[in-house]
């Protein structure tokens, strides 16, 4: 499930010198609302974590601090950090002992429950927000009602849910979402006719049927991705199940006074947004390099829309040899912001294109999309609302 099991990149810890440079640069932005200490790793592993935390609080007094952690190392740190943070998000994907220990290798279930109870007690002392975050898959979707009830026992403020980003074919098959837009769902009731006509070679009848589908969905034929819909039929069933489950979960959450942030489980033709651009978020890596989002922070392989896709990292610049304001006002970032601010009109959407499912050269990597944009954001699950960050 974790990207770290599939990549081949240079890893490291942020040095105190780079860290102080980062915070000192951020001090130039009094409107800065939040610093999220997280990424593709465990922040509490850093030997200077507490010193870094104290430095942020001293230099950025009005900025909220969020920590995302698996909480395996937090017991000996909590007393020294709870009064300095505003939000603590613990990643835990199941309250089933065997499943949790299989997902989080090396984790002990009983210790984890004791840690959550300890955090709950410190929350009453410090007043920080306490969140639990989970990645929903076929493995744990049936546990979500129980997950919420257990979360409530630890006095959490919010349960945060996201779909899986598939870094392997196996994980791709464990998803409970579909990228097919909901505008195509009305034709599911007799989609089997498509296969029948193809098998019998009745292509005139097939074309007439597709024309009827297009009219019923108020779409041109070119935007009617029948191939993708046939590919996704099984996932549409899981999507429908997920919607039923979370409808129940959200109802219980309202009664308990707990917030549940649920992702979308399908796309919509009229909805795409880049949460990083629109919410004015950027990412700083351990080596001081600045990125527009988490997806572009490391080169990696991903599976989406029935194919593999290689994402190359896309750096905006480095704080080692430049200032943050120069990077954020540089041509690379401004061009990307201009494109993604109007993403629906300026970036193609591969999830509703049959060529994405039949070997299109533009979906093999993120270098270029079919409209000439670089990097390509045409299959970004964040933009569909299917994947989200705390």
Secondary structure by P-SEA (a helix, b strand, c coil): cccccccccccccccaaaaaaaaaaacccccccccccccccccccccaaaaaaaaaaaacccbbbbbbccccccccccccccccccbbbbbbccccaaaaaaacccccaaaaaaaaaaaaaaaaacccbbbbbbbbccccccaaaaaaaaaaaacccbbbbbbbccccaaaaaaccccccccccccccccaaaaaaaaaacaaaaaaaaaaaaaaaacccccccaaaaaaacaaaaaaaaaaaaaaaaaaaaaaaacbbbbbcccccccccccccccccbbbbbccccccccccccccccccccccbbbbbccccccccccccaaaaaacaaaaaaaaaacccccccccccccccccccccccccccccccccccccccccccccccccc
